[in-house]
Each structure stands twice: as structure tokens, then as C-alpha cells.
Amino acid sequence: QVQLVESGGGLVQAGGSLRLSCAASGRTFSNFYMGWFRQAPGKEREFVAVIRWSSGSTYYADSVKGRFTISRDNAKNTVYLQMGSLKPEDTAVYYCAADRSSFGFHLLDSQYDYWGQGTQVTVSS
């Protein structure tokens, strides 16, 4: 059974940094795409970043490009989201997701098969 467990959220001041982790277990993820999404209060869940596990190629939402970096550690079966230059508008619950297809980067949450429980990130001004 696939499990995705996020950690690393918290409260940070604007301009600060946080690193989120997503520990994946239950199967081999080498053919997966791993994504990060976020959902702010009263808003729909939105795409943040995605990485192809096998190659390490990445894609980002325009709102985080240049500030966030997605990466993976094969030995630890973990995906990371390094967040920098944080803004109050980055405040949200951040979710890790796994896409088992192999048809390129997917930006819609409906295209992902497995989800973590989420971790809260709050950026104060």
C-alpha cells in the first residue's frame, strides 16, 4: 500500500525558508512523477512543483519559480520541497502526491493517484 508522509511544515517569517519532506513507501517509485500541491483557506488546491523520479527533471508553477526547488533522494525514497523567499501568500497546507502514469508532467490534482495527509506552512508578514 502506497504511503506518502509529509513533514517539515511550520511557522516562518516572510523572507524565510522551509524544507518540506515527503517520505514515500509501499512500492517502487522510479517510474512515478512526484508532485507538491498546496491549498490555502477558501481556495482550491493548486499545483506547486513536480519531479520525474527517474530523471530528476522538474517543472514549477510560475508563482514559485526561482524560489522553490523540488528534489528527490533515491536512497531515502524521499521527495523534498525547498522553499525560500517565502511570502504570506505561500501560506497553505502543502500536499505531496504521486502520479503513476508516464505521460509527462501533470498539473491537475485529479491526475495524481496517491496523496499525503498534508503539512501546514504559515508565513507571517
Sequence and secondary structure as in RCSB ss.txt:
>XXXX:A:sequence
QVQLVESGGGLVQAGGSLRLSCAASGRTFSNFYMGWFRQAPGKEREFVAVIRWSSGSTYYADSVKGRFTISRDNA
KNTVYLQMGSLKPEDTAVYYCAADRSSFGFHLLDSQYDYWGQGTQVTVSS
>XXXX:A:secstr
  EEEEE  EEEETT  EEEEEEEESS  TT EEEEEEE TTS  EEEEEEETTT  EEE TTTTTTEEEEEETT
TTEEEEEE S  GGG EEEEEEEE   SS   SGGG  EE   EEEEEE 
